[in-house]
Amino acid sequence: MAKQAVAAVARTPGGRWDIEDIMLEDPRPGEILVRIAGVGLCHTDLAFGGSLQIMKAPAVLGHEGSGIVERVGEGVSKVRPGDHVVLTFNSCGECPRCDEGRPAYCVRFAQMNYGGCRVDGSRTLCVGEEPASANFFGQSSFASYALANERNTVRVDPALPIELLGPLGCGVQTGVGAVMNSLACPKGSSLLVIGAGAVGLSAVLGAKVQECATILVVEPREERRALALELGATHVIDPASADFATAIREIVPVGVDYAFDTTGRREVIESAMTALAPRATFGLVGIASPADDRLGLSINQLVGAGHIVMGIIEGDSLPDMFIPRMIELYKAGELPFDRLVRRYPLSQINEAIADQHAGRCVKAVMIP
């Protein structure tokens, strides 16, 4: 039986999102119908909704969903109705990258996550009578219900506030995982985090878990710098008041061992390169404007200093293992990601977007 629900629908590039009735298909083999309890708002949703060039209008986005399993399709054994789950990115499970435990680099990642439909071309939902672009990151969770897949569904402890856990599936996972998995910062190392949004502050939390000795955060907003210090940063730098690369060298004269950029801004990354120690690793997660996405790096500097520059997707997470790991850290008081969260009704999605843009909240979580 098809499931009626409501969703935030994007119809105009960069325009307001409207709450509309949708109709979801029954779960097919390998699929799971989830009643969404909460869904995080991520920059990726805004980027796709702002252009509507890949996910065509009408589009239902949302990819940080959490909720309760209502029905499962044929062959699903991982979860059952009533289970509390976090939804994350989708992957094929068959390609070389998936086989080696790196599903964030799935060969079919684009098709599986923002193709707008199932891999066979069929649609998962309609807005009214109109087929919609959906299946976003295998979920489209800006809605009261979502169809997910067995591979991107992770069962979690039902004792925890399920409405808060969705960001573990992307934004928090990306920041924490970048430090714990991708960079694997060792105890006593120094880390530079550029940008104190949800991903950057999650990286600070991961650095605390890794016992980094020096955690520097570059962030223009005063309230974000204050929060970074509360969460474990040892130093914060306002890029408007000083050349931040020089300021970093004053704190760590030899340069930082690791750096992590969330901004995607070419000039920021190039400046940060001058603050790296020999043999430093620089992780990039911020998406650049297509008009300015070329870095001017010195080959001689890279070779002579042994620098490594690496792209990072989803914190190199294997979600079935890493999301439960983050939850255990949260339960132990070592990963207080809930301090980043501000709740909104899904009906106030436009207000949540405005607040996130203005810096009035770090991570909006919407409750259908």
N, C-alpha and C positions, 0 to 999 in steps of 0.2 A: 504494500500500500504506500503510495507517495505521501510525503510528509509536508504539510503546510508550515511555513515559518515566516519570520520577518528578517530583513537584512538591510544593511546600509548599502545603497547602490550608487555607483559612480556612473554618471551619464554624460557629463561635460568635462573636458580636460581642465583640471585645476578648479573646477566648480564645487558647489556644495554637494554633499552626499545626502540622499533622500532615503528615509525609511520606507520600504515597500514590502508588499507581500511576495513571497517566493514559494515555489513548489519544488521540493527535492525528490529525486528518484529514490526508489528502494535501493538498499545496499546491494551491489552486485558481488560476485565472488571476490573475496579479499578486501571488501570495503566495510566500513563501520559507520553507523549513524550515531553522532555524538550530540547530546544537548549541551550547548555551549554555556558555561558558567561565567566565563570572563575571557577577554581577548585583548592582548596588548596592541598598541598603536606603534608601528615601526616606520622609520623613514622610507623603507622599501615600499610599503603600502602607498605612501604619499607620492613617491616617484612614479610608480605605475599608474596610480589614479590621476596624477598630474598630467600625464601625457595621453593615456589611453591609446597608445600606438601599438603596443604588444597585446595587452589585455583590452580588447575592444569593448566599447559601450554596447549595452549596459554590462557593467562588471561588478562582481561581488568579490572583494579582496579580503584581507585579514589572514595572517599566518602565524599568530602567536596565541592560538586557542587552547583552552582547557575546559574540561567538562566531564560529563558522565555518559557512559556508553548506554545507548537505548536499544539498538539492534545491531546485529552483525550479519554479514553476508556469508554465503557458503564457503567453507574451508577455513574460516578464521578461528584460530585456536589461542592466539596471544592474549585476547581479552574476552570478556563476556558482559552481558547487560548488567549494569549496576557498578561496574568498575570506574574508578576515577582515573582520568587520563590527561596527559599533556600531548598536544599535537606539535609536530616539528616539520622540518623539510622532508620532501619525498625523494626517493631514489629507486633505481631499478632492481638492485640486488643481484644483478647478473654480470655487470661489466667488470673489467679488471680493477678499477678503482674501488668499486663496492666489494669485490672479492678480497681486497687487501685491507678492508676495514676503514676506507676513506670515502664514505658515501657522499660527503659534501662536494666531492669532485667527480661525481657520477658522470659518465660519458653522456647520459641523456638528461642531465640536470635541467636544462632549459625546457625541454619537452615535458618533463615530469612535474615542474614547479610553476612555470608560467606560460604553458601552452594554451591555457584557457579552456581545456577540455581533457577528457581521458586520452590515453595514448591511441585508442582506436578511433578517435575523432568524435565520440559521442559526448553529449553535454550532461552535466550532473544536475542542473537546475534550470528553471525558467523564472523570469520575473514577470508575473502575470502570465500571459501566453507567449512571451518572447524569450527564446533561448538566450542565455547569458554566458558571458565569459566567466568561468569559475574554476573550481579545482585548483585555486591558487595555492602554491606550496602544498598541494594535496589536501586542501581543506576548505578555503574560503570561509573563514570563521568570523567575519563581521556580520554575524547572523545569530539567530536563536538556536539553530541547528546547523550542523555541517556534516558532509560526507567525507570521511577520511579513509586512509588506507592502512592495512596492517603494518606496513613498513614504517609509517610515520606517526604511529600511535604508541605511546609509552605509558604503561600503567604506573600509578603513583600511590603513595600512602593516603588512604581515605581520611585519615585524622587531620590532614592539613587543609588550610583554606583553599579549596580548589580554584576559586575565582582569581587568586593571585598568581597561580603557577604558570600561566601561559607564556610569559616572557622567557621562561627557562627554555622554551623551544626555539628561540632565535636570538633576541638581543642580548639577554644575560649569558646565554650559552656562547655567543660569539665573543664577548669580552672576557669572560672567565676562561673559556677554552683557549683563547689566543695566548693567554699567559701560562696556563697550566699544560696545554697540549702542544700548540704550535711553536711557541717560543721556549716552552719548558724552562722557565727562569729558575735557576737553582737558588737555594738558600744563600743569603748574603750578597746577592747580585743587585745591580742597580737597573731601574726601569724608568723610562720616560713614556708617559701617556699624553697624547695630544688630543684634546677635546674631552670635556667632562659631561657628555651626554650619557644616555643609558649604557651604551657599549663601553665608553671610556671609564665610567665609574664602576662598571662590572669588572673591567680589567684591574682596577685598583683593588677590588675585593679578591680577585684571583691572586694578585701579587701578595696580599696579606696571607693568604693560604700558603703560598709558596715561600713565605718568610723572606721576601726581598728586603734588603737592608735599607735601600734608598728608593723611594717611589716619588717621582716628580710628575706633576700634572700641569700642563699648559692649558689655560682656559680663560677667555675674556670676561665671563660673568662672575661677579663677586660671590653671589650666593652659591654658585656651583663650586667655586674654589673652596669655600667654607665647608661645603658638604664633603668634598674630596678629602679634606683634612680629617673630618670626623670619621670617614670610612677607612682611613689608614694611610693616606698620602703623607709623606714626610716633608715635602716642599710643594708649594704651588707658585706659579708664575703667571702674571698678567702680561700677555703679549703686547698689549697697548702701552705698557709703561716701560718696557725694556726690550732690547734684542734678546729673545729668549735663548738662542744658542749660546750667547755670551754669558747669560745668567746661569745656564746649566753648567758651563765650564767653571764658573765661580764656586758652584756647589760640589761638582765632581770634576776636578781638574783634568783627569785622564779621559773624561768622556763617559757616557753611559754604556753599560753592557748590552742593553736591549732597549728598543724603542717600538712604540705602537701608535700608529696614526689612525684616527677615526674621521678625519676631516676630508680627505681626498683632494686637498688643495695643493697644487704643485709647488707654489712658493714656500709653503709651510714645510713640506717634505724635504725640499732641497735645503732649506735652512737647518732643519733637524739633522740632516746628514753630516753637518759640520760639528755636531755635538756628540758623535759616536766615538767610542773607544776602539782601538784596534781589535779586530775579530768580533765586532758587535754585529748583532742581527736586528734588522728593522722589519717589522711586520706591518703590512698595509691592509686595511679593511675598508677605509672610506672610499666611496664611489665618486669619481671625478666627473666634472662636466665634460661631455664629449668634445667641446670646443677647446678644452685646456687639460688634456690628459696625457701629455708627453713630458716626461721628466728629463731634465738636463743634468745628467750625472757624469762625473769624471771616471772614465774607465781606469785611469791610473790610480785614482784614489781607492776605487773598489778593489783593485788587485793589490795595491801596496799595503792597504790596511786590512785586507782579508774580510771586507764587509760582505754580509749576506742581506739581500733585500728580498722579501718573500711576500706573496699575496696570501691572504687568509680568508677562507670561507667557513662560516658557522663554527669557528673555533676548532676546526679539525675534529669535530665531535663525532663519536659513535653514539648516537642518542640513547640507545637502549642501555648503555653503560654510564654515559656521562650525566644524563639528566638525573638518574637515581643518586649518583655521586654528589651532585650539587644539592639535592634535597637532603641528603645526610649531613652535609656541611651546614645547610640552613637550620636543620633541627638542632645541631650542636652549637648554634649561635655564631658560626664562623663565616657565614655568607648571608648577611642581612640585606638581600636584594629588595625585600619589601619596603625598605626605606626610600627606594627610588619611585615607588608606585603612588599614583593618585587615581582614585576610582571616579568613573563617570557612567551614567546610563548610556547605553548604545544610542539612544535617541539624541544625545548631546555630542555626537561624534564631531560635528563641526566646531563646537566650543572646545573640545579636547584637542583638535588639530591646531586651533588658534593659540591655545595655552601652551602647547608643546613648542610651536614656532616662536612664541614670545619668551620662552624660558620659564614660564610660570609653573611648569611641571617637568619632571625628567622622563617618566614613563607613564603615559596614560593607559589605564586598563579599563575597558568598557564592559559593562554588565548588561547583557540583553534583557 
